[in-house]
């Protein structure tokens, strides 16, 4: 499995516009990408502009397919000006 975490800081005053688009992107990923197994969206109740994503894919290639999907490209284009900062980290499963 391939896990992606994303920490997003949404610009002040943009959270109400950003979150529905984020949830739409998550739903589209789960329904149209065979390699996307989980896509959770979280916010900090004390700081709603802090958004955290937890995504699980079959592989790095499945995540690359997500980044190349039309729905992600549209989401990325529409929300670019709403985001103050974004940190993406990827993790691979430890085999024992």
N, C-alpha and C positions, 0 to 999 in steps of 0.2 A: 504494500500500500504506500501511497504518496500523500503526505499531509501538507496543506498550505494554511498558514495563519496570516491574517492581514489586519494590521492596526491602522485605522483611518481616523484622522481628525477632520471633521466636517467644519467648514466655515460657519461662523456665527450667523444665525438666521436662516441657514440652509437645511437644517435637519428635517423639517417637515416635508420639504421637497425631495430630499435625498433618500430617506428611508423607504418610501414606496417603490422607488426605482431600484434600490438595492434588493428588496424582497422579490421584485419581479425578475431580476437577474438570477437570483438564487433559485427560484421556481423553474425558470427556463433551463437552467443548468441541469437540475435534477430530472426534468422531464425529457430533455432532448439530447443529453450527452450520456451515452451508454457507460462511459468510464467515470462519471461523477457519482459517487456513492453517498455523500453527505455534504450539505452546504448550509451551515447555521450562521445566523446573523444575531449579534448581541450588542446591547448598548449598556453604558454605565448609567444607572438611575440618577446618580448625582451629577453626571456630566454627559447628557444625551448626545453631545457632539462627538464623543468618543465611541467609535463603532469598531467591533471586533468580529472578524470572520473566521470560521473554522471549516475547512473544506477537506474532503477525503476523495482521492482519485485512485483508480486502479494502478496508475503509473505516471511518471513524469510526462510521457507522451500524451496521456489523457488530459493532463493539465494544459499542455501545449495546445491541444485541440480546443480546450475551453477558451484559451486566450485568442484563438483564431476564429472562434464562432461569431456569426453575425450579431447575435443578441449581445454578446460581451462587447464587441466593438462599438455597437450603438450605445450601450450603457456607459462605456468608458468615455465616449465622445460627449454625451449629454451631461455627465456628472463631473467632468474634468475641472470646471470652474468652481464647483461646490466643495472641492477637497483642498484643505490646507496642507495636509501631509499624509503620506501612506508608507507603511513599512511592511514588506512582504518577506516571509520566511518560509522555507520549505524543509521538510523532514522526510526521511525514508525509514521504513520499518526495519528494526534491528532483527536480524535472523539469528537464531541461536541453536 
